[in-house]
Amino acid sequence: MYRKRRAKKEQREIDIVKLRKMTYDTLKAGSNTSHIVLHIRDEIAHTIHPISRKQRQVLITEIWPKIVNVVKYDTRVRKTKRVVDGNARDVWQWVAAETPIKG
């Protein structure tokens, strides 16, 4: 039981790192455009788990809030709200300039 719990925790940490990277890659790819947070989440969830609704639900409920918390304190991402179809939606936009790698 202990091993299963530890393996699950380690897998969750791997998923968090993977999801965070995918989120930042999505934001960087469209740096001049704003992205609705729910659309980013759903796109990534469908990319990672295209068939399993249950696994997407776990990703959305357990892992995605950790990603939102990380991005909330990231100054490279502009966070705003936009009204879409009468509903207020969170919107993220990548605002950091790409810096050349020295070396």
C-alpha positions as CSV (number, residue, x, y, z in Angstrom):
1,M,0.0,0.0,0.0
2,Y,2.8,2.4,0.9
3,R,4.6,1.7,-2.5
4,K,1.4,2.3,-4.4
5,R,0.8,5.6,-2.6
6,R,4.5,6.7,-3.2
7,A,4.3,5.7,-6.9
8,K,1.1,7.6,-7.3
9,K,2.7,10.7,-5.7
10,E,5.8,10.4,-7.9
11,Q,3.7,10.1,-11.0
12,R,1.6,13.2,-9.9
13,E,4.9,15.2,-9.6
14,I,6.0,14.1,-13.1
15,D,2.6,15.1,-14.4
16,I,2.8,18.5,-12.8
17,V,6.2,19.2,-14.4
18,K,4.9,17.9,-17.8
19,L,1.7,20.0,-17.6
20,R,3.6,23.1,-16.5
21,K,5.9,22.8,-19.5
22,M,3.1,22.2,-21.9
23,T,1.2,25.3,-20.5
24,Y,4.3,27.5,-20.9
25,D,4.9,26.2,-24.4
26,T,1.3,27.0,-25.4
27,L,1.6,30.5,-24.0
28,K,5.0,31.1,-25.6
29,A,3.8,29.8,-29.0
30,G,1.2,32.5,-29.2
31,S,3.0,35.2,-27.3
32,N,1.1,38.0,-29.0
33,T,-2.3,36.5,-28.3
34,S,-4.4,36.0,-25.2
35,H,-5.4,32.5,-24.2
36,I,-8.5,31.6,-22.2
37,V,-7.3,29.5,-19.3
38,L,-10.0,26.8,-19.7
39,H,-9.2,26.4,-23.3
40,I,-5.5,25.8,-22.5
41,R,-6.5,23.3,-19.8
42,D,-8.9,21.4,-22.0
43,E,-6.4,21.3,-25.0
44,I,-3.7,19.9,-22.8
45,A,-6.0,17.4,-21.1
46,H,-7.1,16.1,-24.4
47,T,-3.5,15.9,-25.7
48,I,-2.3,13.9,-22.7
49,H,-5.4,11.7,-22.3
50,P,-7.3,11.6,-25.6
51,I,-9.5,8.6,-24.8
52,S,-9.9,8.4,-21.0
53,R,-12.4,10.9,-19.6
54,K,-11.6,9.7,-16.1
55,Q,-7.9,10.5,-16.4
56,R,-8.7,13.9,-17.9
57,Q,-11.0,14.5,-14.9
58,V,-8.2,13.6,-12.5
59,L,-5.8,15.9,-14.3
60,I,-8.3,18.8,-14.2
61,T,-9.3,18.4,-10.6
62,E,-6.0,17.4,-9.0
63,I,-3.1,18.7,-11.1
64,W,-4.4,21.7,-12.9
65,P,-5.0,23.8,-9.7
66,K,-1.3,23.4,-9.0
67,I,-0.4,24.8,-12.4
68,V,-2.8,27.7,-11.9
69,N,-1.1,28.5,-8.6
70,V,2.4,28.5,-10.3
71,V,1.3,30.7,-13.1
72,K,-0.5,33.1,-10.7
73,Y,2.8,34.2,-9.3
74,D,4.7,34.2,-12.6
75,T,5.5,37.7,-13.7
76,R,6.2,36.6,-17.3
77,V,2.5,35.9,-17.8
78,R,-0.1,38.7,-17.9
79,K,-3.3,37.6,-16.1
80,T,-6.6,39.4,-17.0
81,K,-10.3,38.7,-17.2
82,R,-12.4,38.9,-20.3
83,V,-16.1,38.5,-20.8
84,V,-16.9,35.7,-23.3
85,D,-20.5,34.9,-24.1
86,G,-21.6,36.7,-20.9
87,N,-19.2,34.8,-18.7
88,A,-16.1,36.3,-17.1
89,R,-13.1,34.1,-18.1
90,D,-9.5,34.2,-16.9
91,V,-7.1,35.0,-19.7
92,W,-3.3,34.5,-19.8
93,Q,-0.8,36.1,-22.2
94,W,2.9,35.6,-22.4
95,V,4.6,39.0,-22.1
96,A,8.3,38.1,-21.4
97,A,10.8,38.8,-24.1
98,E,12.8,35.9,-25.4
99,T,16.4,36.2,-24.2
100,P,19.3,34.8,-26.2
101,I,21.2,32.0,-24.5
102,K,24.8,33.0,-23.7
103,G,27.6,30.6,-24.0
